[in-house]
Amino acid sequence: MYIIAERINGMFKDVKEAIRGRNAKVIQDLALRQQAAGAYALDVNVGPAVADAQSALLWLVETIRAVTDIPLAIDTAKWDVMKAVIPHVPGKKILNSTKADMDVATEYVGLAVEHGAALIGLTIDADGVPGNVEKRVELGAQLAAAAMDGGLALTDLFIDPIILPVNVSPKSPGHCLQAISQLRALSDPPPHLLLGLSNVSQRCSNRHLINRTYLAMCIAHGLDSAILDSLDTELVDSAITAELLNDKMIYCDSYLQAARPG
Ligand code: THG
């Protein structure tokens, strides 16, 4: 499982305050702890409450890069910010994210190819998040077409069928499972399939249990990547175990250790 760690996000109070006060240590500690806990990449998102998103994002990138060369998923919905920041991200990077509208996706594919980056594409268009499986699959196929047209290998494309909180949208977990199965069959090799896992349990009780259970179900349907809390050891262990049971690795007594990066 290609784990992208979620905690460097201004949605969290400690990160928001660290951005405001330009407190590098808070960010660097989170970066290194998440990496040590099993992350392959770090999501970097300034959150909604920041005045100058571009300079905040540049500061986060520079601050993280001072301590680790782990791939960074640059998480912003603003094209102008993405375009300005990406040239200043040394090393491996993932653009998070584009929507599936063809003209928009084509621009993002071009930026990704220009900078040797991977790209996350959301199955969302001008009509918003689809309320069914079919539209998610159609938009996922559109993202794959945009990637192929623009010269981005499908192995550098992560399709995100968008999971909504189960308390608000009870059908979205099931819809995403089916979309994952169908989008995996799109090509050989297939694009990556990814979710922002913690969305599923927002404002629910038993968050950890919901996240852990749903992740195992997603892996059984072919999910191979997720933005999640890598500091939740039980969650990461559960993901690795689900992959073992889905024949993604050979059992050995130390499989939990063997599956972690490094
Ligand atoms: N897809 C893609 N990118 C994404 C998402 C996605 N990026 C952002 C988000 N969704 C994934 N990251 C998070 C990070 C935190 C939470 C949910 C998703 C979260 N935060 C607490 C909350 O809202 O309750 C914050 C409060 C707190 O604990 O301080 O749940 O879907 N491509």
Residues whose N, C-alpha, C, O or C-beta is under 5 A from the ligand:
A	BS01	THG	E6 N9 M11 F12 K13 N96 S97 I120 D160 L195 G196 S198 N199 Q202 I227
